[in-house]
Amino acid sequence: MTTADVIEVAAEALEGPGGLVVAGVSKVFSGRRGEVAALADVDLHVEHGELVCLLGASGCGKSTLLSIIGGLDHPTSGRVTVGGDEVIGPGADRGMVFQAYSLFPWLTVRRNIEFGLELAGVDHAARTARVDELLGTMMLTEFAEALPRELSGGMRQRVAIARALAPEPDILLLDEPFGALDAQTRRHLQDFLLALWRRTGATILMVTHDVEEAIYLASRVYVLAPRPGRVLEEIDIPFGRDRGPTVKRDPRFIDLREALADALG
Amino acid sequence: MTLTGSGVASGTRGRRQPQLLRVFGPIDLRMRVALGVAGVASVFALWLVGAAAFAGGSLIPTPGATWTAFWDQWHTTLRGDLAASSYRILVGYTISVAIGIVLGMAMGAMRSVEAFFEPPMGFLRYIPATALVPVFLLLLGIDETPKIWLIVVGTVFFNILMMADAARAVPRELVNAAYTLGAGQWTVLRRVVFRHSVPGIVDAARVNLAAAWLMLVVAELLAANNGLGFGVERAHRFHAFPAMFALLMVFGIIGLVSDLLLRALRGRLAPWAEG
Protein backbone atom coordinates (compact mmCIF):
# COMPACT_ATOMS: atom_id res chain seq x y z
CA MET A 1 0.00 0.00 0.00
CA THR A 2 1.44 3.36 -1.00
CA THR A 3 1.18 6.47 1.14
CA ALA A 4 -1.45 7.88 -1.20
CA ASP A 5 -3.55 4.74 -0.76
CA VAL A 6 -3.26 5.00 3.02
CA ILE A 7 -4.40 8.60 2.92
CA GLU A 8 -7.30 7.62 0.66
CA VAL A 9 -8.38 4.85 3.01
CA ALA A 10 -8.05 7.15 6.02
CA ALA A 11 -10.10 9.79 4.30
CA GLU A 12 -12.83 7.29 3.53
CA ALA A 13 -12.84 6.09 7.14
CA LEU A 14 -13.22 9.66 8.33
CA GLU A 15 -16.05 10.21 5.90
CA GLY A 16 -17.74 7.10 7.23
CA PRO A 17 -20.33 5.13 5.34
CA GLY A 18 -22.78 7.37 3.57
CA GLY A 19 -20.56 10.43 3.77
CA LEU A 20 -21.47 12.59 0.79
CA VAL A 21 -19.05 14.92 -0.95
CA VAL A 22 -20.03 17.28 -3.76
CA ALA A 23 -16.87 18.68 -5.31
CA GLY A 24 -16.84 21.51 -7.84
CA VAL A 25 -20.15 20.56 -9.40
CA SER A 26 -21.37 22.76 -12.25
CA LYS A 27 -24.36 22.23 -14.47
CA VAL A 28 -25.05 23.99 -17.74
CA PHE A 29 -28.28 23.46 -19.62
CA SER A 30 -28.10 24.12 -23.34
CA GLY A 31 -31.38 25.32 -24.73
CA ARG A 32 -32.64 27.05 -27.81
CA ARG A 33 -31.74 30.43 -26.35
CA GLY A 34 -28.20 29.45 -25.53
CA GLU A 35 -26.66 28.11 -22.40
CA VAL A 36 -27.98 28.55 -18.89
CA ALA A 37 -25.73 27.94 -15.93
CA ALA A 38 -27.87 26.19 -13.33
CA LEU A 39 -25.07 25.39 -10.90
CA ALA A 40 -21.62 26.96 -10.63
CA ASP A 41 -18.82 25.22 -8.79
CA VAL A 42 -20.81 23.86 -5.86
CA ASP A 43 -18.85 22.30 -2.98
CA LEU A 44 -20.59 20.71 -0.04
CA HIS A 45 -20.50 17.65 2.15
CA VAL A 46 -22.78 15.71 4.46
CA GLU A 47 -21.23 13.62 7.22
CA HIS A 48 -22.58 10.29 8.36
CA GLY A 49 -25.61 10.83 10.59
CA GLU A 50 -26.05 14.51 9.74
CA LEU A 51 -29.25 16.20 8.66
CA VAL A 52 -28.31 18.95 6.23
CA CYS A 53 -30.62 21.35 4.44
CA LEU A 54 -30.08 23.04 1.09
CA LEU A 55 -31.94 26.30 1.39
CA GLY A 56 -32.66 28.45 -1.60
CA ALA A 57 -35.28 30.43 -3.49
CA SER A 58 -36.80 28.98 -6.65
CA GLY A 59 -34.36 28.93 -9.55
CA CYS A 60 -31.27 28.41 -7.42
CA GLY A 61 -30.78 24.93 -8.83
CA LYS A 62 -31.28 23.14 -5.52
CA SER A 63 -33.47 20.43 -7.03
CA THR A 64 -31.03 20.02 -9.93
CA LEU A 65 -28.26 19.53 -7.39
CA LEU A 66 -30.28 16.90 -5.56
CA SER A 67 -31.01 15.13 -8.88
CA ILE A 68 -27.30 15.07 -9.62
CA ILE A 69 -26.56 13.58 -6.20
CA GLY A 70 -29.36 11.06 -6.78
CA GLY A 71 -27.75 10.15 -10.11
CA LEU A 72 -30.82 11.20 -12.11
CA ASP A 73 -28.89 13.98 -13.76
CA HIS A 74 -25.23 14.44 -14.62
CA PRO A 75 -22.98 17.36 -13.70
CA THR A 76 -21.32 19.25 -16.54
CA SER A 77 -18.17 19.23 -14.45
CA GLY A 78 -17.15 18.24 -10.95
CA ARG A 79 -18.10 15.08 -9.16
CA VAL A 80 -20.19 13.56 -6.42
CA THR A 81 -18.96 10.78 -4.15
CA VAL A 82 -20.79 8.76 -1.53
CA GLY A 83 -18.64 6.77 0.87
CA GLY A 84 -15.72 7.45 -1.47
CA ASP A 85 -17.47 5.99 -4.54
CA GLU A 86 -18.20 8.23 -7.49
CA VAL A 87 -21.89 8.58 -8.33
CA ILE A 88 -22.48 7.56 -11.96
CA GLY A 89 -26.24 6.91 -11.87
CA PRO A 90 -29.24 6.34 -9.64
CA GLY A 91 -29.29 3.58 -7.05
CA ALA A 92 -31.09 2.44 -3.92
CA ASP A 93 -28.12 3.52 -1.78
CA ARG A 94 -29.36 7.10 -2.22
CA GLY A 95 -33.05 6.90 -1.36
CA MET A 96 -35.02 9.81 -2.77
CA VAL A 97 -38.30 11.40 -1.78
CA PHE A 98 -39.99 13.81 -4.17
CA GLN A 99 -42.40 16.64 -3.55
CA ALA A 100 -45.53 14.66 -4.40
CA TYR A 101 -47.15 12.15 -6.71
CA SER A 102 -44.31 9.68 -6.65
CA LEU A 103 -46.13 6.67 -5.18
CA PHE A 104 -47.10 3.95 -7.64
CA PRO A 105 -50.88 4.44 -7.74
CA TRP A 106 -51.58 0.79 -8.63
CA LEU A 107 -49.68 -0.61 -5.66
CA THR A 108 -50.89 -0.77 -2.06
CA VAL A 109 -48.92 1.01 0.64
CA ARG A 110 -47.22 -2.28 1.52
CA ARG A 111 -46.28 -3.06 -2.07
CA ASN A 112 -45.01 0.48 -2.62
CA ILE A 113 -42.67 0.18 0.37
CA GLU A 114 -41.64 -3.30 -0.75
CA PHE A 115 -40.68 -2.16 -4.27
CA GLY A 116 -36.99 -1.48 -3.64
CA LEU A 117 -36.61 -4.63 -1.56
CA GLU A 118 -38.11 -6.72 -4.35
CA LEU A 119 -35.65 -5.24 -6.84
CA ALA A 120 -32.80 -6.00 -4.46
CA GLY A 121 -33.88 -9.64 -4.43
CA VAL A 122 -34.74 -9.72 -0.72
CA ASP A 123 -36.79 -12.84 0.03
CA HIS A 124 -40.45 -12.66 0.95
CA ALA A 125 -40.13 -13.24 4.69
CA ALA A 126 -37.39 -10.64 5.13
CA ARG A 127 -39.36 -8.20 2.98
CA THR A 128 -42.48 -8.60 5.05
CA ALA A 129 -40.56 -8.15 8.29
CA ARG A 130 -38.83 -5.00 7.04
CA VAL A 131 -42.05 -3.49 5.68
CA ASP A 132 -43.93 -4.29 8.90
CA GLU A 133 -41.20 -2.55 10.87
CA LEU A 134 -41.34 0.54 8.62
CA LEU A 135 -45.14 0.61 8.70
CA GLY A 136 -44.88 0.73 12.49
CA THR A 137 -42.24 3.48 12.48
CA MET A 138 -44.31 5.54 10.07
CA MET A 139 -47.57 4.87 11.92
CA LEU A 140 -49.08 3.40 8.80
CA THR A 141 -49.78 -0.17 9.94
CA GLU A 142 -53.53 0.05 9.53
CA PHE A 143 -53.16 1.46 6.01
CA ALA A 144 -50.90 -1.30 4.71
CA GLU A 145 -53.46 -2.51 2.17
CA ALA A 146 -54.75 0.92 1.11
CA LEU A 147 -54.03 2.45 -2.30
CA PRO A 148 -52.21 5.81 -2.40
CA ARG A 149 -55.30 7.66 -3.60
CA GLU A 150 -57.08 6.66 -0.39
CA LEU A 151 -54.48 8.45 1.74
CA SER A 152 -54.06 12.08 2.78
CA GLY A 153 -51.12 14.09 1.46
CA GLY A 154 -49.19 13.76 4.71
CA MET A 155 -49.66 10.00 4.80
CA ARG A 156 -48.51 9.67 1.20
CA GLN A 157 -45.27 11.46 2.01
CA ARG A 158 -44.76 9.15 4.99
CA VAL A 159 -45.16 6.19 2.65
CA ALA A 160 -42.69 7.77 0.22
CA ILE A 161 -40.15 8.19 3.04
CA ALA A 162 -40.70 4.60 4.19
CA ARG A 163 -40.25 3.36 0.63
CA ALA A 164 -36.97 5.22 0.25
CA LEU A 165 -35.77 3.94 3.63
CA ALA A 166 -36.69 0.30 2.98
CA PRO A 167 -33.52 -0.70 1.08
CA GLU A 168 -31.45 0.89 3.88
CA PRO A 169 -29.82 3.70 1.88
CA ASP A 170 -26.57 5.33 2.96
CA ILE A 171 -28.21 8.71 2.59
CA LEU A 172 -31.77 9.94 2.25
CA LEU A 173 -32.35 12.73 -0.29
CA LEU A 174 -35.50 14.76 0.29
CA ASP A 175 -36.64 17.16 -2.46
CA GLU A 176 -39.03 19.61 -0.80
CA PRO A 177 -40.90 16.64 0.64
CA PHE A 178 -43.38 18.77 2.59
CA GLY A 179 -43.76 21.52 0.00
CA ALA A 180 -47.18 20.41 -1.22
CA LEU A 181 -48.68 19.97 2.25
CA ASP A 182 -50.82 22.35 4.28
CA ALA A 183 -49.07 24.23 7.10
CA GLN A 184 -50.37 22.05 9.92
CA THR A 185 -49.48 18.75 8.25
CA ARG A 186 -46.08 20.15 7.34
CA ARG A 187 -45.29 20.98 10.97
CA HIS A 188 -46.46 17.54 11.96
CA LEU A 189 -44.20 15.84 9.42
CA GLN A 190 -41.24 18.01 10.38
CA ASP A 191 -41.49 16.71 13.94
CA PHE A 192 -41.93 13.25 12.52
CA LEU A 193 -38.75 13.57 10.48
CA LEU A 194 -36.83 14.83 13.52
CA ALA A 195 -38.02 11.84 15.54
CA LEU A 196 -37.04 9.51 12.71
CA TRP A 197 -33.61 11.07 12.47
CA ARG A 198 -33.12 10.82 16.23
CA ARG A 199 -34.18 7.20 16.27
CA THR A 200 -32.40 5.86 13.19
CA GLY A 201 -29.42 8.20 12.96
CA ALA A 202 -30.04 8.36 9.23
CA THR A 203 -27.94 10.62 7.02
CA ILE A 204 -30.31 13.09 5.40
CA LEU A 205 -29.94 15.84 2.82
CA MET A 206 -33.06 17.90 2.36
CA VAL A 207 -33.91 20.63 -0.13
CA THR A 208 -36.27 23.35 1.01
CA HIS A 209 -37.16 26.98 0.34
CA ASP A 210 -38.60 27.39 3.83
CA VAL A 211 -36.15 29.20 6.14
CA GLU A 212 -37.85 28.10 9.33
CA GLU A 213 -38.00 24.49 8.19
CA ALA A 214 -34.28 24.49 7.44
CA ILE A 215 -33.33 25.90 10.87
CA TYR A 216 -35.78 23.67 12.70
CA LEU A 217 -34.54 20.45 11.14
CA ALA A 218 -30.94 20.79 10.09
CA SER A 219 -27.65 20.50 11.90
CA ARG A 220 -26.14 22.52 9.05
CA VAL A 221 -27.68 24.67 6.34
CA TYR A 222 -26.22 25.53 2.95
CA VAL A 223 -27.75 28.71 1.59
CA LEU A 224 -27.82 28.71 -2.20
CA ALA A 225 -27.98 31.78 -4.41
CA PRO A 226 -29.67 31.72 -7.82
CA ARG A 227 -28.49 32.29 -11.39
CA PRO A 228 -26.15 30.51 -11.39
CA GLY A 229 -26.88 28.29 -8.40
CA ARG A 230 -23.99 28.46 -5.95
CA VAL A 231 -23.28 28.10 -2.26
CA LEU A 232 -23.62 31.48 -0.61
CA GLU A 233 -23.15 30.51 3.00
CA GLU A 234 -22.74 27.49 5.21
CA ILE A 235 -24.36 27.88 8.61
CA ASP A 236 -24.13 25.64 11.66
CA ILE A 237 -27.35 25.27 13.59
CA PRO A 238 -26.62 25.24 17.32
CA PHE A 239 -29.52 22.98 18.34
CA GLY A 240 -29.03 19.30 19.14
CA ARG A 241 -30.93 16.27 17.96
CA ASP A 242 -33.37 16.48 20.82
CA ARG A 243 -34.83 19.78 19.76
CA GLY A 244 -38.59 20.28 19.79
CA PRO A 245 -41.07 23.00 18.81
CA THR A 246 -39.98 25.18 21.77
CA VAL A 247 -36.70 25.83 19.98
CA LYS A 248 -38.61 28.10 17.62
CA ARG A 249 -38.90 30.64 20.47
CA ASP A 250 -35.17 30.49 21.21
CA PRO A 251 -33.55 33.91 20.52
CA ARG A 252 -30.82 32.19 18.47
CA PHE A 253 -33.54 30.62 16.30
CA ILE A 254 -35.09 34.03 15.70
CA ASP A 255 -31.71 35.59 14.91
CA LEU A 256 -30.90 32.78 12.47
CA ARG A 257 -34.27 33.20 10.82
CA GLU A 258 -33.60 36.90 10.28
CA ALA A 259 -30.08 36.27 9.03
CA LEU A 260 -31.10 33.51 6.60
CA ALA A 261 -34.09 35.45 5.32
CA ASP A 262 -31.72 38.36 4.62
CA ALA A 263 -29.22 36.05 2.92
CA LEU A 264 -31.97 34.73 0.65
CA GLY A 265 -32.87 38.29 -0.28
CA MET B 1 -76.59 48.40 8.36
CA THR B 2 -79.79 47.96 10.37
CA LEU B 3 -81.24 45.52 7.84
CA THR B 4 -78.24 43.17 7.91
CA GLY B 5 -79.34 39.65 8.74
CA SER B 6 -83.06 40.31 8.38
CA GLY B 7 -83.18 37.90 5.42
CA VAL B 8 -85.22 40.29 3.31
CA ALA B 9 -83.88 40.38 -0.25
CA SER B 10 -84.09 43.64 -2.09
CA GLY B 11 -82.93 42.19 -5.41
CA THR B 12 -80.84 39.39 -6.93
CA ARG B 13 -77.16 39.02 -7.69
CA GLY B 14 -75.30 36.82 -10.11
CA ARG B 15 -76.38 35.05 -13.24
CA ARG B 16 -78.91 32.30 -12.75
CA GLN B 17 -77.53 28.99 -14.06
CA PRO B 18 -79.57 26.81 -16.41
CA GLN B 19 -80.25 23.31 -15.13
CA LEU B 20 -80.08 21.14 -18.23
CA LEU B 21 -77.68 23.00 -20.51
CA ARG B 22 -75.06 24.06 -17.98
CA VAL B 23 -71.48 23.48 -19.15
CA PHE B 24 -70.06 20.56 -17.12
CA GLY B 25 -73.17 20.74 -14.95
CA PRO B 26 -74.46 17.61 -13.24
CA ILE B 27 -77.71 15.90 -14.23
CA ASP B 28 -79.52 13.28 -12.21
CA LEU B 29 -79.74 9.64 -13.22
CA ARG B 30 -83.43 9.75 -14.17
CA MET B 31 -82.83 12.61 -16.56
CA ARG B 32 -79.84 10.77 -17.99
CA VAL B 33 -81.85 7.63 -18.71
CA ALA B 34 -84.78 9.62 -20.09
CA LEU B 35 -82.51 11.51 -22.50
CA GLY B 36 -80.85 8.28 -23.59
CA VAL B 37 -84.20 6.65 -24.33
CA ALA B 38 -85.29 9.78 -26.21
CA GLY B 39 -82.10 9.61 -28.28
CA VAL B 40 -82.70 6.01 -29.33
CA ALA B 41 -86.38 6.75 -29.98
CA SER B 42 -85.56 9.65 -32.31
CA VAL B 43 -83.26 7.47 -34.41
CA PHE B 44 -86.05 4.92 -34.58
CA ALA B 45 -88.54 7.58 -35.56
CA LEU B 46 -86.21 8.84 -38.28
CA TRP B 47 -85.97 5.29 -39.58
CA LEU B 48 -89.79 4.93 -39.69
CA VAL B 49 -90.17 8.22 -41.55
CA GLY B 50 -87.41 7.20 -43.98
CA ALA B 51 -89.03 3.82 -44.60
CA ALA B 52 -92.36 5.45 -45.35
CA ALA B 53 -90.85 8.16 -47.55
CA PHE B 54 -88.55 6.05 -49.72
CA ALA B 55 -90.60 3.87 -52.04
CA GLY B 56 -92.93 2.68 -49.32
CA GLY B 57 -90.48 0.39 -47.57
CA SER B 58 -88.83 -1.32 -50.53
CA LEU B 59 -85.59 0.73 -50.46
CA ILE B 60 -85.47 1.44 -46.75
CA PRO B 61 -87.12 -1.50 -45.03
CA THR B 62 -89.38 -1.06 -42.03
CA PRO B 63 -88.13 -2.15 -38.61
CA GLY B 64 -90.54 -5.08 -38.77
CA ALA B 65 -89.17 -6.32 -42.09
CA THR B 66 -85.63 -5.92 -40.78
CA TRP B 67 -86.46 -7.94 -37.69
CA THR B 68 -87.88 -10.78 -39.84
CA ALA B 69 -84.84 -10.65 -42.11
CA PHE B 70 -82.58 -10.86 -39.10
CA TRP B 71 -84.16 -14.11 -37.94
CA ASP B 72 -84.20 -15.55 -41.48
CA GLN B 73 -80.45 -14.97 -41.68
CA TRP B 74 -79.85 -16.17 -38.15
CA HIS B 75 -81.16 -19.57 -39.19
CA THR B 76 -79.12 -19.62 -42.40
CA THR B 77 -75.94 -17.60 -42.99
CA LEU B 78 -75.60 -15.12 -40.11
CA ARG B 79 -73.94 -17.33 -37.52
CA GLY B 80 -71.33 -18.52 -40.02
CA ASP B 81 -70.67 -14.96 -41.19
CA LEU B 82 -70.40 -13.76 -37.62
CA ALA B 83 -67.92 -16.51 -36.75
CA ALA B 84 -65.78 -15.86 -39.85
CA SER B 85 -65.64 -12.10 -39.25
CA SER B 86 -65.03 -12.44 -35.53
CA TYR B 87 -62.15 -14.81 -36.17
CA ARG B 88 -60.48 -12.35 -38.56
CA ILE B 89 -60.95 -9.45 -36.16
CA LEU B 90 -59.69 -11.45 -33.22
CA VAL B 91 -56.50 -12.57 -34.95
CA GLY B 92 -55.78 -9.35 -36.86
CA TYR B 93 -56.60 -6.98 -34.06
CA THR B 94 -54.68 -8.99 -31.48
CA ILE B 95 -51.59 -8.72 -33.66
CA SER B 96 -52.21 -5.00 -34.09
CA VAL B 97 -52.63 -4.38 -30.36
CA ALA B 98 -49.53 -6.46 -29.57
CA ILE B 99 -47.41 -4.45 -32.02
CA GLY B 100 -49.01 -1.27 -30.71
CA ILE B 101 -48.07 -2.08 -27.12
CA VAL B 102 -44.46 -3.04 -27.88
CA LEU B 103 -43.69 -0.19 -30.30
CA GLY B 104 -45.91 2.33 -28.52
CA MET B 105 -44.25 1.79 -25.15
CA ALA B 106 -40.77 1.88 -26.70
CA MET B 107 -41.52 5.01 -28.75
CA GLY B 108 -43.27 6.83 -25.94
CA ALA B 109 -40.59 6.07 -23.39
CA MET B 110 -37.38 6.25 -25.42
CA ARG B 111 -36.40 9.22 -27.57
CA SER B 112 -34.06 7.10 -29.69
CA VAL B 113 -36.78 4.65 -30.70
CA GLU B 114 -39.12 7.57 -31.31
CA ALA B 115 -36.54 9.33 -33.50
CA PHE B 116 -36.14 6.17 -35.59
CA PHE B 117 -39.82 5.35 -36.12
CA GLU B 118 -41.44 8.77 -36.17
CA PRO B 119 -40.44 9.86 -39.71
CA PRO B 120 -41.40 6.63 -41.54
CA MET B 121 -44.59 6.35 -39.52
CA GLY B 122 -45.51 9.94 -40.22
CA PHE B 123 -45.41 8.99 -43.89
CA LEU B 124 -47.00 5.55 -43.73
CA ARG B 125 -49.96 6.47 -41.58
CA TYR B 126 -51.24 8.92 -44.17
CA ILE B 127 -51.57 6.21 -46.79
CA PRO B 128 -55.25 5.28 -46.49
CA ALA B 129 -55.26 1.63 -45.50
CA THR B 130 -58.31 1.04 -47.67
CA ALA B 131 -56.19 1.96 -50.71
CA LEU B 132 -54.00 -1.00 -49.86
CA VAL B 133 -56.82 -3.51 -50.33
CA PRO B 134 -56.05 -4.28 -54.00
CA VAL B 135 -52.32 -4.49 -53.27
CA PHE B 136 -52.87 -6.91 -50.43
CA LEU B 137 -55.28 -9.05 -52.41
CA LEU B 138 -52.75 -9.32 -55.25
CA LEU B 139 -49.84 -10.01 -52.96
CA LEU B 140 -51.45 -12.29 -50.43
CA GLY B 141 -54.27 -14.01 -52.32
CA ILE B 142 -57.91 -14.04 -51.32
CA ASP B 143 -57.94 -16.35 -48.31
CA GLU B 144 -57.74 -15.27 -44.67
CA THR B 145 -54.21 -13.86 -44.77
CA PRO B 146 -54.82 -10.57 -46.65
CA LYS B 147 -57.93 -9.80 -44.57
CA ILE B 148 -56.06 -10.31 -41.32
CA TRP B 149 -53.12 -8.19 -42.46
CA LEU B 150 -55.43 -5.46 -43.74
CA ILE B 151 -56.89 -5.25 -40.26
CA VAL B 152 -53.36 -5.00 -38.89
CA VAL B 153 -52.18 -2.21 -41.23
CA GLY B 154 -55.48 -0.39 -40.96
CA THR B 155 -55.23 -0.08 -37.20
CA VAL B 156 -51.65 -0.57 -36.09
CA PHE B 157 -50.53 3.03 -36.68
CA PHE B 158 -53.41 4.42 -34.65
CA ASN B 159 -52.65 1.92 -31.90
CA ILE B 160 -48.93 2.68 -31.86
CA LEU B 161 -49.44 6.44 -31.77
CA MET B 162 -52.13 6.41 -29.09
CA MET B 163 -50.25 3.89 -26.96
CA ALA B 164 -47.05 5.94 -27.32
CA ASP B 165 -49.05 8.91 -26.00
CA ALA B 166 -50.08 6.81 -23.02
CA ALA B 167 -46.42 5.96 -22.35
CA ARG B 168 -45.40 9.61 -22.75
CA ALA B 169 -47.93 10.60 -20.11
CA VAL B 170 -46.25 8.51 -17.41
CA PRO B 171 -45.30 10.94 -14.63
CA ARG B 172 -41.52 11.43 -14.45
CA GLU B 173 -41.73 11.29 -10.66
CA LEU B 174 -42.75 7.63 -10.87
CA VAL B 175 -39.89 6.80 -13.23
CA ASN B 176 -37.38 8.65 -11.05
CA ALA B 177 -38.73 7.02 -7.91
CA ALA B 178 -38.22 3.60 -9.51
CA TYR B 179 -34.67 4.47 -10.58
CA THR B 180 -33.73 5.63 -7.09
CA LEU B 181 -35.14 2.38 -5.68
CA GLY B 182 -32.66 0.45 -7.79
CA ALA B 183 -34.65 -0.22 -10.98
CA GLY B 184 -32.91 -0.66 -14.35
CA GLN B 185 -34.31 0.32 -17.75
CA TRP B 186 -36.20 -2.93 -18.35
CA THR B 187 -37.78 -2.86 -14.90
CA VAL B 188 -38.85 0.75 -15.40
CA LEU B 189 -40.36 -0.06 -18.79
CA ARG B 190 -42.21 -3.08 -17.53
CA ARG B 191 -43.20 -2.11 -14.00
CA VAL B 192 -43.71 1.63 -14.36
CA VAL B 193 -44.20 2.74 -17.98
CA PHE B 194 -46.28 -0.25 -19.11
CA ARG B 195 -48.12 -0.56 -15.84
CA HIS B 196 -49.11 3.09 -15.79
CA SER B 197 -50.13 2.92 -19.47
CA VAL B 198 -52.55 0.00 -19.08
CA PRO B 199 -55.71 2.12 -18.93
CA GLY B 200 -54.49 4.21 -21.90
CA ILE B 201 -53.68 1.04 -23.85
CA VAL B 202 -57.17 -0.37 -23.28
CA ASP B 203 -58.72 2.97 -24.26
CA ALA B 204 -56.68 3.07 -27.48
CA ALA B 205 -57.66 -0.52 -28.29
CA ARG B 206 -61.32 0.33 -27.66
CA VAL B 207 -61.34 3.44 -29.86
CA ASN B 208 -59.41 1.87 -32.75
CA LEU B 209 -61.49 -1.30 -32.84
CA ALA B 210 -63.93 0.63 -35.06
CA ALA B 211 -61.16 1.01 -37.66
CA ALA B 212 -60.55 -2.76 -37.53
CA TRP B 213 -64.17 -3.43 -38.48
CA LEU B 214 -63.95 -0.84 -41.23
CA MET B 215 -60.95 -2.59 -42.78
CA LEU B 216 -62.54 -6.00 -42.41
CA VAL B 217 -65.77 -4.98 -44.12
CA VAL B 218 -63.91 -3.37 -47.01
CA ALA B 219 -61.91 -6.56 -47.50
CA GLU B 220 -64.98 -8.76 -47.21
CA LEU B 221 -67.00 -6.63 -49.61
CA LEU B 222 -64.33 -7.06 -52.27
CA ALA B 223 -63.06 -10.58 -51.81
CA ALA B 224 -64.68 -13.13 -49.53
CA ASN B 225 -67.17 -15.92 -49.55
CA ASN B 226 -68.27 -15.51 -45.98
CA GLY B 227 -68.27 -12.89 -43.24
CA LEU B 228 -70.58 -10.03 -42.34
CA GLY B 229 -69.17 -7.75 -45.04
CA PHE B 230 -69.74 -10.47 -47.61
CA GLY B 231 -73.29 -10.79 -46.21
CA VAL B 232 -73.88 -7.12 -47.02
CA GLU B 233 -72.51 -7.63 -50.53
CA ARG B 234 -74.68 -10.71 -51.03
CA ALA B 235 -77.78 -8.81 -49.86
CA HIS B 236 -76.86 -6.03 -52.25
CA ARG B 237 -76.59 -8.46 -55.14
CA PHE B 238 -80.08 -9.84 -54.43
CA HIS B 239 -81.54 -6.42 -53.61
CA ALA B 240 -82.40 -7.86 -50.19
CA PHE B 241 -82.59 -4.56 -48.34
CA PRO B 242 -84.12 -5.89 -45.11
CA ALA B 243 -81.26 -8.41 -44.86
CA MET B 244 -78.73 -5.63 -45.45
CA PHE B 245 -80.27 -3.48 -42.73
CA ALA B 246 -80.30 -6.41 -40.34
CA LEU B 247 -76.54 -6.77 -40.87
CA LEU B 248 -76.02 -3.07 -40.19
CA MET B 249 -77.84 -3.53 -36.90
CA VAL B 250 -75.55 -6.47 -36.12
CA PHE B 251 -72.46 -4.25 -36.64
CA GLY B 252 -73.89 -1.68 -34.27
CA ILE B 253 -74.62 -4.24 -31.60
CA ILE B 254 -71.17 -5.84 -31.90
CA GLY B 255 -69.60 -2.41 -31.48
CA LEU B 256 -71.72 -1.62 -28.45
CA VAL B 257 -70.98 -4.96 -26.78
CA SER B 258 -67.22 -4.85 -27.42
CA ASP B 259 -67.11 -1.29 -26.14
CA LEU B 260 -68.79 -2.32 -22.90
CA LEU B 261 -66.51 -5.36 -22.56
CA LEU B 262 -63.36 -3.30 -23.03
CA ARG B 263 -64.59 -0.70 -20.55
CA ALA B 264 -65.14 -3.50 -18.05
CA LEU B 265 -61.67 -4.87 -18.82
CA ARG B 266 -60.15 -1.45 -18.11
CA GLY B 267 -61.90 -1.34 -14.77
CA ARG B 268 -60.67 -4.83 -14.00
CA LEU B 269 -57.05 -4.23 -15.04
CA ALA B 270 -56.66 -0.74 -13.61
CA PRO B 271 -59.11 -0.12 -10.78
CA TRP B 272 -56.70 2.52 -9.46
CA ALA B 273 -57.36 4.68 -12.54
CA GLU B 274 -61.16 4.69 -12.20
CA GLY B 275 -63.22 7.82 -11.66
Interface residues (C-beta under 8 A of the other chain):
Chain A: S67 G70 G71 L72 G89 P90 G91 A92 R94 G95 M96 F98 A100 Y101 S102 L103 F104 P105 W106 F115 G116 L119 A120 L147 R149 A160 R163 A164 P167 L173
Chain B: P171 E173 L174 N176 A177 A178 Y179 T180 L181 G182 A183 T187 V192 R195 H196 A270 W272 A273
